[in-house]
């Protein structure tokens, strides 16, 4: 029986995406038609992200974009503000340090979204930063930060913004230009629902100017966004592009473009999952900032996270995720992003958890599946599957 991969990335992949990756390929280094296809895909993604910034597709898993952003902007001694309310948020500090920068952490509890008021108050006292980093959705905890409220505050103080939207892009509303994000990164394996291996990155003119005005060279080749400068006019890429992966990404982006209710469905599924868990007496990890792409709940008393995950796989053929770092063994994560955000797939999770929690002796007050079905109305979103 096929396994449902209901994790917060990688996600399930639609058949047309898999087939697109099997198309006959050319030599992407020499075929100008492929350069045109790459360019048109980048323009389509830019349109979907509501940005005039240049979009690039990098040959590497989503974390490549995060490192490339820091490598391309950071010079030795640069002060960089790291908005830390999650494991990935704090992780930006490592990239900043790696390239000689000085990370300054503004830390908040990991179970709450960043408050614009907290950020504003901090910047009134200290705003001498070259750029700031923020995570849109920090998947280990499921926290969603409002980039549309936070990034404009940073820009008002003349601070460039780098946003990790790997786990939110195309599952959450994202208007890059309205949010005034200078570099935003996405990944193929999350809400895009293509296999892992590609980074999507949008780079503003302000970010490009900062790269051009550097006093020191960028200390990387592969993680260097400026290496793509002028690629289209020159019909030349800085390295061989993974053409089959890009054909798969093109099919996945086409799927998103044709799905007018994709964001509404993500929101409806996420809301129904949260209500089902809470109604059953299961605690959500977050106090606010709930993401539409992943729900994180606390492991009920007397039950082991490992046992829940193992039984869900073995008995129900559903793969959920635990977490890591300080969350290891304490929470379970349900990924309802991209192709996972289908009511039929999420219902399988709810039914599996009903049986699993009962078999393991956890006390629940209501049936998850029944509550999910009652709350979610697929007819409203063109999806009864």
MONOR-V430843 format. One line per field, one symbol per residue. psi: psi as a letter, one per 20 degrees, with the letter a starting at -180 (. if undefined). A space follows every 50 residues. Layout:
psi=???
//
This chain:
psi=pqponlrlpqrqpqhhgghhijqpraoihhohhhggggghgghgggghjl qiqppqoqnqqhhghgghgghhhpqpippppoonkrghghhhhggghhkj ropopoprqijqqpphgggggghhhokmqgrqqqpgonhhijpppnhhhg hhgghhjkpqpppokgjhpjiqponghhilpgppprqhjdihlrqqiqpp ppprhgghghghjqiqqplqghlohiijpjhghilpqirpqnghhhhghg hghggghinhjghhggggggghgghggghijppqgqhalpqjipppqqpq qjqpghhggghhgghilporqbaaciipihrqpoomqcihlphgghhhgg gghggghghijqpqirpggggghhgpnhhijkoj.
//
